[in-house]
């Protein structure tokens, strides 16, 4: 800063260094916004037993959205991010010649406030509401409303950085075509994560989650359950440039109430980098699942290698086995082996790819005629394709399939045996 000896400069008044006036405790930026006009048309036609039925839905939305930032006293004391949407919605339905219409008000908001954002333990509180149209494949469109209230606390420790989060959420869904396929989901969630960052050549991470859930579909019984899951992971790094590692994981997943189950998992994974072009791995895992009075224990061992003979050729191989023990049904051993050769070469105007795979597997089922229960089999559903279970001698009436929200699927409608 330079001082002037010219009297006329002093007559122009004081120099403002900070735009906030003295004594001003609240400051907000000028909001920015947008006007949106949306139109959604859906026409569903179903042909069954020679009968064709058609349902048509028209939805109009006109909304105004505004966003801004603000602070109280200073951004470090309370930093605010404010956003909101208001608007109107008009819905028109035509189902089997019966026409009806409805009008509604749309309101979305997102309010986030951070207290002491630059300090050791900033606290962030938030409240959010979103409303949107979801269109699944081969299913009527849904009006989905999600409301969440919560907060998270960060502890910026140099040795044990930690984060806690606690929130409550309510989700509702209903068909735009006025059907009875309504769904509600209410959850109370707590999450705790801690890292140990000062251990020499090591890493240590802890995660714990608690979820209290209530959900219900139209015409179905309410479902209530609580989930506790925890994971402890330790990593030890050694060798040249710490390229080799030993990772240990211990986890537990316990669900009480409706759809109760217990799952425990232990895993050891050793990776050795022998040379820049050759590495091996050794893994052992133990998993135990308990559900509906059935206990399933799986021991698995796997050994593998990877070799880069040339820059373009990567060879991998692994061999291992598992032993499955199910309550009252004896043990089922399995042994397998796999090899893969992958060749990737850049050529003028393209890439040359080649793969060669070999595999072998042997499995023995327990002797006897008693049914063997199988639990904790994970599959990925695709809305446009049925799920096919390829195992032999499955009793379709014994299958219980649960989605990620715990709602049972129906045999013959949702998947095929």
N, C-alpha and C positions, 0 to 999 in steps of 0.2 A: 504494500500500500504506500502511495506517495502523497505527501501533504503539499497543498498549493498555497503560495503567498498572495494570490490574487483575491482581493476582497470580494469580487463579484462571484467567485466560485462558492464562497460560504453562504451567499444570499440565496443560493438555489435550494437550500435545505439539506437535511441529513441524508447520508448514503444508506440505502436499505441492503443489508447483508442477507437476512432471512425474510422470505415473503410472508411468514406468519406474523400477524400483529401481536404486540405484547398483550398478554392476558387471554389470548384466543386458545380455548381448550379443545375445540373440535374443528377439523378441517376435512373437506370432502372435494374430490375432483368433480369436474363437470361430467355428468353421465353421458354415455354414448348408447345409441339404441338402433333398433331395426324393426321394420314392419314386415310381417310374413303373412302370406295368403297360401293356404294349402287345400288341395282337393284330393280325396282318396275314393277311388271306385273299386268295388269288389263284386264279382259275379261268380257264384258257385253253382255248378250244375252236377247233379248226381243222378246216374242211371242205374236202376236196380230192379230186377224182375220185370223188365219191360216198362217200368214207370220212371218218368223223368221229372225231377223237381229242381226248380231254379230259385235261388235267393240272390237279391241284389241289394247292395248297401252303398249309399253315397254320403260322404262326410266332408263338410266344409269347415275350415278353421281360419280365423283372422286373429292374429296376435301382435302385441307390442312388447319388445324385450328391451330392457335397460340394464347396463352394468356400470359400476363405478368403484372407486376405492376411497377409503377414508381412514382417519386415525384420530385417537383421543390423546391430547397433550402432545404426543410424539408417536411416530410409527413404532418405536421400540416398546412403548408402554402398551398400546393396543392398536394393532394394524387390522383394518377391516376390508373385506372384499364383499361387495353387495351386488346381487343380480336378481332379476325378477322378470316374469312374463305374465301378462294378463291378456285375455282374449275371449272370443265367443266360438261356440261350436254348434253346428246344425247337422243332425243325423236323420237320414231318410232310409227306411227299410221297405222292401217289397218281397214278401215270402209267401209263395203259393197263392198269389193274388190278394193277400192281405197287406195293406199298406199302413204304415205308421211312421211318425216322426217325433223327434225330441230335440230340445235345445239345452245347451249347457254352458257353463262358464269354465274357462281354462285358467289355471294359475300354477305357475312353477316359480320356485325361488331357491336361491343358493346364498346363504349367509355364512361367512367364515370369518372368525376373529382370532388373531394370534396375540397372546399376552407375553411380553418380554421376549420378543422374537430373537434378539441378539444375545440373550443371556444363556446360562448353563442349562436351564430347565424351561424352555418355552412350552406354553400350554395353548393348544388350538381347539376351539369349540366351533361346531358347525351344525347347521340345520338345512336340509335340502329336500326338495320335492320335485319330481320329474313326472311328466305325463306324456306317453307316446303310444303310437300304434305299432303293434308287432304282428307280422304276417308270416306264420309258419307255413312250410310246404304242405299242400293238400289239407289244410285246416283253415277254418274261418279266422279272420283277423281279430286281434284282441286289443282292447284298450287297457294299457298297463300303467298303473300309478304306483310310484315308489316314494316313500317318505322316510327320511333318516335323520335322527338326532344323535349327536355324540361328541366325542372329543378325544384327543390324543396328547400324551405328555412325552416329550423327549428329554432324556437325561444325557447331556453331552459330556460324558466322562471320558477321560483320556485312556482309561484301562477297560472300563465296562460300559460302553455306550448301550443305552437301553431305551426301548419305546413301549409305552402302554397305550392301548386304545380300547375305548368302551363306547358302544353305540346301540341304539334300538332302531329297528327298521320294520316298516309295514308295507307289504306288497299286495296289491289287489289286481285281478285281471277279470275282464268280462268280454263276451263276444260282441262285436259291433253289430252283428246280425240279430241280436236280441235273444240268442239261445240261452240255455241254462248252464253252459259250461263256464261257471265262475269259479275263481280260485283265490284264496286268501292265505297269506304267509306272514307270520309275525315272529321276529327274532330279537333276542337280547344276546349280544356278542361281546366277549372280552378277549383281547389278544395281548400277549407279552412276549417280547423278543429282546434277547441280550447277546452281545458278542464280547468275547475276550480277545483284545487286539494287541496286548503287550507280551504274549507268550512267545519265547524264541522258537522260530521254525515250527510254530503250531497255530492252530485255529480252534476255537471252541464257540459253539453257538447253541442257544437254548430258545425253544419256541413252545408256547403253551396257548391253547385256545379253548374257550368255553362257549357253548352255544345252547341257548334255551329256545326251543322252536315249537310253535303252534301253527298248524296248517289244516285246511279243509277245502275239499272240492264240493261242488253242488251235488246234493244227493248222497254224499259220503259222510262217514263218521269222522269227527275231528281226530287229528293225530297230534300227540304231544310227546316230545322226547328231549333229552338233554345229552349233549356230547362233550366229553373231555378228551382232548388229544394233546400229547406232549412229545417233543423230539429233542434229543440231545446228540449233537454231532461233534466229534473231535477229529482233527486232522493233524498229522505229523509229516513234515516235509524234510527230505534229506537227499543226499547225493549231489552230483554236479548240478549247480544252479537250482537246487531243490526240485529237480524234475521227478524224483520218486516220492511216493507218498503212501501213508497208511491211514485210512479213514474208517472210523468206527461210528456206528449209528445205533441208537437205542430209542425206540418209539413205542407209545401206547395210545390206543384209541378205544374209548369206552363210551357206549351209548346206553342210557337207561330210559325207562318209560316204554312207550310203544316202539316196536321194531328194535328191541334191545339186542346188543351184541358186544363182544369184547375182541380186540385184536392187539397182539403184541409182536414186535418185530425187532430182531437184532441182526446187524450186518457188519462184517469186516471185509474191507477191500484194500488189497495191497497191489500197488502199481510200481514196477521197477523199470527205469529207463537205463538199459544196459549200454547202448550206444545211441548216437543220434538217429540211427536207422532201425533199431531193434528194441522192442519193449515187451514186457510180459505183465500179466495181471492174475491175481489169485483172489477169489471171493468165496466167502461162506456166509450163509444167511439162515436164520431160524425164525419161523413165523408160526404163531398159534392163533387160531380163530375159534371163538365160542359163540354159538347161536342156536337158539331153540333146543337146548339140551345136548347139542352135538359139539364135540371138540375135534378140531382138525389141526395137526401139527405137521409142518413141512420143513425138512432139513435139505438144504441145497448147497452143492459145491460146484464151482465153475473155475476152470483154468484156461487162459487164452493168451495169444501172442499176436503181434503185428510187426511186419517186416517190410521196409521200403527197399526192395532190391534195386529199382531205378526210381527216378523222380516220378515217372509215370505209372509204375506198377507197385501196388500195395497188396500184400498177402496177409490174410488174417485167418486164424484158426482158434477154435475153442472146443473143449470137451468137459463134460461134467455129468452130474447125476443128482437125483433127488429121491427122498424117501417120504412118502405121504402116509400118515397114520391117522385114521379116523376112528372115533369111538365105536367099539364093538364090531369093527369090520377089518381089523388087521392092517398090515402094512402093504403099500404098493410102491415098489422100487421102479426107478426109471434111469436109463443111461442114454447119453446122446453125444454126438460129435458133429462139428460143422467146419467147413473150410470155404474160403472165398478169395478169388483172385480178381482184382479190379484194375483195369488199365484205362488211363485217361491221357490222351495225347492231343495237344493243340496242333492243328494242321491248317494250311491256308484256307480261309473262308469257313472254318468250322472246327469241331471237336470230335475226335474219334473215341468212342466209348466201347468197352468190352468187359463182360463179367462172366465168371465161371464159378459155379457153386456146387458143393457136394455136402450131403447131410445123411446122417444115420441116427435112428432112435429105436430104443427097445423099452418096453414097459410091461410089467406083470401086474395083473389085477388079483386081489385076494380070492382064494378059492371059496366056494359056497354059493348059495342062492339068495342070501340076504341082500336087500337093497343097500347101496352105498351112497350115503348123503355126500353132496359136494357143495361147499359154501365158498363165498368170496371169489367167485369167478367174474372177472371184469370184462365187459364188452362195450364197444362204442356203437350207439344207435345212429342211424341215418334216416331222416324222415322219409326219404324217397325209396328206401330199400328195406325189406324185412331182415331181421337178424336170424341167421340159421345156426342152430346148435348141431355140430357134426358128430358128437359122441353117440355111440350106439346104446341101444336098450334104455333110452330115457323114458321115464314115466311122465307124460305131459301134465298130469294132474298134480304132480308133486312139485312143480316149478313155482318158485316165488321170486319174482324179479322186482327189484326196487330201483327207482331212479335216484338222481342226486338229491331230490327233495323228499325221498322216502315214500313216494306214492307208488303202490304196486302197479305193474303192467298186467295186461290181460293176454293169456295164451291164445293164439290164433288171430288176435287182432293186432297186437304189437310186435309179436315175433313168431317164428315158425320153427318147430322141432323137426 
